């Protein structure tokens, strides 16, 4: 685990563990796990759970397992397994030699099922899926017992073994627990433990044609691994009595399940099923599209492990579900990159400026600060010459009130360079479009300060045209235009996709020091925001940068307003 750990904030799960340790529960052991299903890429909500489970184990000198709940071969792929392993490792956590799979326990789960059958606590049922739903009842009406519920133990053992041997078609039979069809908790009404599914598994191949359900396998996996504190989201609270029932009937080690509220994020969908729909519908360019809330998407966009860990700690762990402002996540990455990202000069929408009184064929190197937040990062040299580029938005021919940047007759400062004054605007004769500006510079203002003490109201970034390198810049915005795109149940959430979530700028000009950047490097483009070298599309002969986040920090304002209440 890296040294840049966020400060621990109190939460009820941490308090439970502290109390357990006081009473030497589980012989003073703390053993957690992170148990993803390999049916999609992990998102920022999973990152919170990763940080919670690994963080608790680390804090209390315990252990944390990484385990894949791979009980559904139809939806699971090795690609997802590899991506999850990469994500957890990238976040800075180490499961050492404790990488497990539900499929590691398929033989043990099968033996456990036989034990329940022989105790008269499970039976083979021939009802169709539609009939099973009908017999289950409703929240206000008790269910009906299956006509197959009272088969003999011998018949159930025989049928279950024949299910295992592949004698029956998909869906022909299931194994169900025999609990209580009138139980107020619907999960306790004879739930399915095994279903027949003639499908190859990504790890076990064709060995199995019956697969355990998640509810049957999950609690037992925790038990087999002797997990002490099994943290999961609130959606599993109603499943806990079922997990407890299985463990009690089998007399196995009993982990403590603790539920916490899942995280919702504004302008985002945190559902693997819906994120898969976006990928399959080509609404985004894959799971690692920088607009996606997946960990791989955030990594490609330029987010750092530290920023995500700090965000997870700031969000905290609660019992009540809530929605977090995405501005808090953006605040965390700004805070991190403000301290660590080198400053560079980059012009995204270039406007040519000719400095008419600057000597022909002359170039000089000026000192530029790499990061004012960290003096140890030192300085660098940036070239300056007669022709430079500035941002188109930094010039107005007819400036509005309170516009202090460059305009005809106005003087501004060039960052690290000189004061310049605009004298002439050159336009295209046919279109009237501004082609270039002619300016003069004051040689006495080298470094950006006037010896006579005169002041200017604007400082512009720039790049020397002769030395500039070309790059493609991708400006990402929020994926949805609505803070809660999934709130309207009768409206397709894709209706609220932001048509302007990606803007691609092809003719950007960057200072020459960026020529040899490598994938994943992060920088602050002065006055523009934080940018990352794209890990997939950027090449030495065709640089591509993704904007991680603009410089504007709305969460800081929100946080300040909350403190002043």
Order of alpha helices (4+ residues) and beta strands (2+ residues): alpha-beta-alpha-beta-alpha-beta-alpha-beta-alpha-alpha-beta-beta-beta-alpha-beta-alpha-beta-beta-alpha-alpha-alpha-beta-alpha-beta-beta-beta-beta-beta-beta-beta-beta-beta-beta-beta-beta-beta-beta-beta-beta-alpha
